[in-house]
């Protein structure tokens, strides 16, 4: 994989054209502008003077705190369930594995609102599973902070699973074999050998899932609603503020932009340097 | 897996000898492995064969990493054919060692004892003992990527031995090393294998490695045993062209005194290496030149008077089996054999240039 990429890049470098044809250059520049201009606009129109006040208001902090908390909890939940799932997909062979893999990746392409509706039908108070949760444990998920975590996990976990599965496939399974010949059970081999070996991939997947969870809007508002302090995360708060107090919305957006740039910087070595 | 049966013959069922007693049958796609192996404790067995012969499959089956299709596997009398790898008293040194890159040398060696239930400090103490035995005390805290090939090989050996296996498996133990360290490591490995009290099975495609390290060779071709015996036995009497070409080596043990090696049964061999103490000397049959009459011009070194015991044709080569001052095998062309009028019983003079010999510590 890496070799191919290097060879391809080497080839690209050798045959790099000196003159870029106009029919390619124009749309390319347009595409670049299309991606960059909105972000510049955000910076240009930011209420820089009132920004300190905006950002220190309790509502902003409440939303930011809730967002960070829920995104982190969703990432933790994704790690707990997603890493074993990735291992299952990468290391075992069972009938219907391709189908399972498709099901895992489905939330990646599913509109988040649909995900939210589906979650309501599954985990809602009268949902397929939710009614049992309510009857047996008295647990209600919709329109609670826990519901936010559930919605974000649903949307974010596939990113982690795909990332970790790729890392696992690239990792040499013979290390696990070596561990079993030393007396390690398969789980011990996974815990003491495989997990440390794929740690960078897990970290990258976790950051990706965390960023996705932080920005999650559709599934969250559908499944968990929009209650300040309880389920109103930053994206919801931005949307709400835009209708009443645009300056505040811009300020909140700037905070999320800063977080995104930080994430990108954290992943710099892994993705930005890739061809 | 489904029709794997332990069907020991009545004899093994009643006596259950110590050591290894196995009949490995593995079917995989179009490949069929069917070999019987026995080895006593303390014995070093080498599986020798060309690539794709099934050596590594046999090793994986012994380790439990590949399931047996049929046959049986007894180690010290205990049936192991259905035992998962983590419960087999089997240690493996993998071809590229597979040292865990995130653990230090010490923790790599301590991994096995830890899995067997030792506490962290106990397993580390055991690992330390093994590293000391391997002369690696200074590298205990090194990560595998900072170890040289020879050091990594010794850590891998220590890691496998630290589980106190009753069967030690080595997959091409010297293949990952460059030519120079290979000699040193081979001599060290030989010493460690000699100290090992249980059964060792190594896999190699290099006849010299196999001959130096093993007490007994098992030559495998296309999943079947084609020849079995002591190294010198197989070198002198190869039964297939593959063995003749690859295993054809004259191998002797003796005491070196500078450039002269005194063989245990009398004659001496002059070598280019300057060594003292117990050594092996090897040279290929192709390096031997035969004369009908004592060559006058040649120096008297490495000249032996022999007679032809047997002649075998291998491809366009003839291998002469010689007895006399120094029993050896010589390869020559059919033309040369005809010119020398070689026939069983014919007296010949055999010479080998010192530069064609290869001596190394035993």
Interface residues (C-beta under 8 A of the other chain):
Chain A: X172 X174 X175 X177 X178 X179 X180 X181 X182 X183 X184 X185 X186 X188 X192 X193 X196 X197
Chain B: X63 X64 X65 X84 X85 X86 X87 X88 X90 X91 X92 X94 X98 X100 X101 X102 X111 X112 X115 X116 X159 X160 X163
